[in-house]
Amino acid sequence: MKNRILIVEDQTPLLDLYKQILGSRYEVITAQSDVEAFDKFFEHCPCLILMDYNLGPHSLTGDVICRQIMDLEPETKVICMSGNSPEYDARNRFYGVLTKPVGAVELKEVVERALAE
């Protein structure tokens, strides 16, 4: 069985690109909002989440979503992606942080490393 990854990204072209890059090797579940992210997380129990830090004006930020998920499921690894460079502190507990635009090689490498641990 393939490892299951949840990708949370509000921009459809980026979501489609990340799914295309990772979909041949992993089972990829997608979400475009905070509500959908929680629903998909609890429905599919992914081992890794790729989380856009800024999901838009009507969503919780990625760090809030991740903290809530990791409080319930501490073993879940989260890789944060952002076009900006927000302040990341120890409370966020991200496995990694990627700056957008994320290249295919970099994305594959960080996902492989996270799933290997």
N, C-alpha and C positions, 0 to 999 in steps of 0.2 A: 504494500500500500504506500502511496506517495505521502510525503509530509504535507500537511495542510497549512496554508498561509492565508491570512486575511489582509487584504490591501484596502486601506481606507483613504480615499482621495476624492475630492469634490470636482476636480476637472476631468471630464470624461476622456479627452485625448490622452492624458497622462495615465489614467486608470487603465485604459485599453493597452497602452504601450507596456506598462509594468506587467500586465497579465500576459501579454504576448512574450515578453522576455522570460518570464518564470513559468508559464503554463505548461511547457513541454516536460518539465522536470518535477513540478510540484502541483498539488491540487490547490488551485487558487480560488478563493472566495472574495467577492468584492462588496464594498459599501461606499456610499457617497455622502453620508451624514452621520451625526452622532447617534441618532436613534437606530439607524440601520446598522451601524457598527456594533452596538450592544446586542441587537437582535441576532445578527450573524455570528457574533462571538459565542453567544450562549447556545445557538442552534448547532454550530459546526465544531466548536472547541478546537480552534487552530493552535498549533504549537508556536507560531510566530505571527506577529502583526507588523505590517508596514503602515505607519500612521502619518498622514499629512498633519503637520502641526497646526495649520490654519485652515479650518474647514469652511470658512465663510461666516458671514455676520450673524447667522441664526443658529449656529452650532456651538457646542462646547469646544474648547481648544483641545488639541491632541493630548497635551499633558494631563488635562483633567480626565479625559476619557481613559487614558492609560492607567492613571493612578487608581481609578475606580475598578478597572478590570484587574489590575495586579494586586489590589487589596483582596479581591475575591479569589484570584488564581495566581499566586505569587511566582509560579514556575513559568508563566508566560513571558516570552521574550518580545520586546518591542523595539523596533527600529524607527526612529522619528525622521521624517523628511520635511525640509522647509526651504523655501526660496529666500527667506530672511535668516538672520542669525540671532534668534531669540536667546535669552539667558537660560541655560540649562543648569539646573542644580541637582543635588543628590536626591532630592525628593522624587524626581521624575523617574529614576531607576531605568532609564533607557538602556538597552543593550548597545545601541549605537545611534549616531546622528549623521544623516546624509544631507548635503546641501544640494538643492535642485539647481540646475537640471542634473539628474542622476544618470550617469552613463550605464549602459548594459553590463559592461565588465564589472564595474564597481558594485552594481546592484547584485549581480550573481555572486560575487566574492563575499560580500557581507552576509548575504542570506546563507550561503554554504557554511561560512564560519559559525554563524549563530546556531544553525541546526546541528552542526558537528559537536558542539559542546554539550 
